[in-house]
Amino acid sequence: MKRPGHKLSEPPVPPEKGVKAATFHLLLDTAMALIHGNGHIPSVAEVALRCKVSRATAYRYFPSRSALITAVIDSSLGPVRSLSSDDPDGRVRVRELFTQTFPRFKEFEPQMRAAAQLSMEQWALERAGQLDEVPYRRGHRIRILEHAIAPLTLKPALRDRLHKALSVVYGIEPFVILKDIWGLPDREVEGIALWMADALIEAALRGGPAAAKKKARPARKVAARPARRKPALQNAA
């Protein structure tokens, strides 16, 4: 399977105990609260001010907004990233994944939106040559979905296409489209996302090995019709 062309952002390792651990979690919890309250991505300096610690101290734990948002998302979605299933049916695995994790996406929707916002903002700055921090790189859903579809018997090309298609409907993206544009409630967003996942899997399976085994019917040969003879012209009387 082809992997992303970038290394995924990893969260800073928190201190194990003592004052350093308490300061780390204070900064992290404050950042999460700020994002949850107004959807705004705070700067590290803004979080430091709210926590009443020096900027130098805050930057030792979180050297950039990327490091801060990575820690926020890791704290929000940590349980999602560790989910696994022993079910031998890939369709069941995918349904379990969606039904177990979409409620958590709903709970931490502001944090996930903030992460997507930062990623798009940095994309624009990077293209303009103005990015002055390590970029935040997403993509943990690739590994999560890879585990979910593992039992499905598919040709490599179909598996890769299904994997990519599912990554579009698994995450914050359905919330952004279906809530912001369509104005749908959370429950309907989850239902439509699951329906799309089911449809994608069924489409992949219809084009999989089982379908390939069916012999194609030979094309019907249409017998050529004899050319119609033009009636002979009769001599005028």
Sequence and secondary structure as in RCSB ss.txt:
>XXXX:A:sequence
MKRPGHKLSEPPVPPEKGVKAATFHLLLDTAMALIHGNGHIPSVAEVALRCKVSRATAYRYFPSRSALITAVIDS
SLGPVRSLSSDDPDGRVRVRELFTQTFPRFKEFEPQMRAAAQLSMEQWALERAGQLDEVPYRRGHRIRILEHAIA
PLTLKPALRDRLHKALSVVYGIEPFVILKDIWGLPDREVEGIALWMADALIEAALRGGPAAAKKKARPARKVAAR
PARRKPALQNAA
>XXXX:A:secstr
    SS         SSHHHHHHHHHHHHHHHHHHHHH     HHHHHHHHT  HHHHHHH SSHHHHHHHHHHH
HHHHHHT     S HHHHHHHHHHHHHHHHHHTHHHHHHHHHHHHHHHHHHHTT   S      HHHHHHHHHHT
T    HHHHHHHHHHHHHHSSSHHHHHHHHTT   HHHHHHHHHHHHHHHHHHHHHTSHHHHHS           
            
